[in-house]
Amino acid sequence: MSHSFDCWQAIAALLADRRHMLILDEFTYAAEADPAMLSSLQHAWDQLFRSSQLIIILCGSHVHAMETLQARQSPLFGRLTGQWHLRPLHFASLREFLPNWSAEQRVAGYAVVGGVPAYLEWLDPDLSLSDNICDVILAPGSMFVAEPAVGAITSAIPISVSIFASSRRTMTS
């Protein structure tokens, strides 16, 4: 079939018939890079994984791209068994990321980066917000600069998660 399917066969051989969870983060990037990826995953699911104990979790931050995985024209149509839109963290969670900041500083920080865990981890909790903006957020090569939403960072950047699970078990088993 394709190189992608060879990869799925290797995964199937490695996992055998044991219970596993395979998490593929930012899956849409792989699908964009390899046009055969979705078809090979469909074939692998139908031939190798459908009756296995494997749960495949596809994650991505581009909600529209993740939604197209479920569209009627997608090779994966009808194969997903669950979908979750993960919301940003609540304001109270900032205390764990920025323990040395005052409540006022955390409010300002939340206004800048929202409740996106990766953005909060990129901040230096030992620096003030203004120093973080200058030295971390706007620094050349910063992860913030690479983010497409940097010009409009909000607290509503969702992450989409889709799950494949065989009919032999439930999500809670």
Secondary structure, 3 states (H helix, E strand, C coil): CCHHHHHHHHHHHHHCCCCEEEEECCHHHHHHHCCCHHHHHHHHHHHHHCCCCEEEEEEECCHHHHHHCCCCCCCCCCCCCEEEEECCCCHHHHHHHCCCCCHHHHHHHHHHHCCCHHHHHHCCCCCCHHHHHHHHHCCCCCHHHHCCCHHHCCCCCCEEEEEEECCCCCCCC
